[in-house]
């Protein structure tokens, strides 16, 4: 198994068995922007979330070519910010990034109609997802 530092974000990529895992370097939270820009990068976000670009384009509700040719377009950036808000909220408690990605994509949540956080955001329910996270951070169950 090899490791390499991702020069685009604050993670070490562990490569082995066909899977990537991300380990946070230091105390920085995930940064999904290209160096020297303030825009979120679909490519970096897809890597961290273990998605291919067509899956990400579908989740964002944009055409793949639009996302590739205009990654900083308003619709792409608006939708990436929604996912980023929830992701940052989940990593606020210094959770392992691999666990955050897994739970964001796979854990069904009763108050979200049995959808995962990722599915809720995809369906336009970002604020419901954030309210759920705020509720459980206060000690209540969802």
PEPE-V137899 format. One record per pair of residues at least 24 apart in sequence whose ideal C-beta (glycine too) atoms are under 10 Angstrom apart, sorted by the first residue. I is the first residue (numbers start at 1). J is the second residue. D is the distance in Angstrom with one decimal. If there is no record, write none. Layout:
I	J	D
I	J	D
This chain:
6	44	8.0
6	47	7.6
6	48	8.9
7	35	7.6
8	32	8.9
8	33	8.5
8	34	6.3
8	35	6.6
8	41	7.1
8	43	8.0
8	44	5.3
8	47	8.2
8	48	10.0
9	33	8.5
9	34	9.4
9	35	9.2
9	41	8.7
9	44	5.6
9	45	9.6
9	47	8.1
9	48	7.1
9	97	10.0
10	97	9.6
11	44	9.6
11	47	9.0
11	48	7.3
11	97	6.8
13	47	8.1
13	48	9.8
14	98	9.3
19	50	8.0
19	98	9.6
20	47	7.3
20	48	9.0
20	50	6.5
20	98	9.3
21	50	9.0
21	96	9.1
21	97	8.2
21	98	5.0
21	101	9.1
22	47	8.3
22	48	6.0
22	49	9.8
22	50	8.8
22	96	8.7
22	97	4.5
22	98	6.2
22	100	9.4
22	101	7.6
23	96	7.8
23	97	7.1
23	98	7.9
24	91	8.2
24	94	8.3
24	95	9.5
24	96	7.7
24	97	5.6
24	98	9.8
24	100	10.0
27	94	7.7
29	87	9.0
29	88	6.3
29	91	5.3
29	92	7.9
29	94	8.6
29	97	9.3
30	84	8.3
30	87	6.6
30	88	7.3
30	90	10.0
30	91	6.3
30	97	6.7
30	100	8.6
30	101	9.9
31	84	9.9
32	80	7.2
32	81	9.7
32	83	8.9
32	84	6.1
32	87	8.2
32	88	9.5
33	80	9.9
33	84	9.7
34	71	9.0
34	72	9.5
37	71	10.0
37	72	7.9
38	72	9.4
38	77	9.9
39	71	7.3
39	72	4.4
39	73	9.6
39	76	9.0
39	77	6.0
39	80	8.5
39	81	10.0
40	71	8.5
40	72	8.5
40	76	8.3
40	77	6.0
40	78	9.8
40	79	9.4
40	80	4.1
40	81	6.6
40	83	8.7
40	84	6.1
41	71	6.7
41	72	8.9
41	80	8.3
42	67	5.4
42	68	8.1
42	71	5.0
42	72	9.2
42	76	6.3
42	77	9.2
42	79	9.5
42	80	6.6
43	67	9.4
43	68	9.2
43	71	7.4
44	80	9.9
45	71	10.0
45	80	6.0
45	83	6.9
45	84	7.5
45	87	8.5
48	87	8.2
48	97	7.0
48	98	9.8
48	100	9.2
48	101	6.8
49	83	7.8
49	87	8.1
49	97	10.0
49	100	9.6
49	101	5.8
49	104	7.6
49	105	7.1
49	118	7.9
50	98	9.1
50	101	6.1
50	102	9.0
50	105	7.9
51	101	9.5
51	105	8.5
51	118	9.3
56	80	8.8
56	83	9.1
58	122	8.1
59	83	7.7
59	105	9.9
59	118	7.1
59	119	8.9
59	121	7.8
59	122	4.8
59	123	9.9
60	121	9.6
60	122	8.2
61	122	7.6
61	123	9.8
61	124	8.6
79	121	8.3
79	122	8.9
79	124	9.6
79	126	9.2
81	126	9.0
82	121	5.4
82	122	9.3
82	124	8.6
82	125	9.6
82	126	4.3
82	127	9.1
82	129	8.7
82	130	9.2
83	117	9.0
83	118	7.6
83	121	5.5
83	122	8.7
83	126	8.1
83	129	9.6
84	121	9.9
85	121	8.7
85	126	6.6
85	127	9.4
85	129	8.6
85	130	6.4
85	133	9.6
86	117	5.6
86	118	8.4
86	120	8.4
86	121	5.9
86	126	6.6
86	129	5.2
86	130	6.3
86	132	9.4
86	133	7.0
87	117	8.8
87	118	9.6
87	121	9.4
89	117	9.3
89	129	8.5
89	130	6.3
89	132	9.8
89	133	4.9
89	134	7.9
89	137	8.2
90	117	7.6
90	129	9.7
90	133	6.8
90	137	10.0
92	133	8.7
92	137	7.9
93	137	7.7
104	129	9.2
109	133	9.8
109	136	9.3
109	142	5.6
110	141	8.9
110	142	6.1
111	135	8.1
111	136	9.6
111	140	9.9
111	141	9.2
111	142	4.5
112	142	7.8
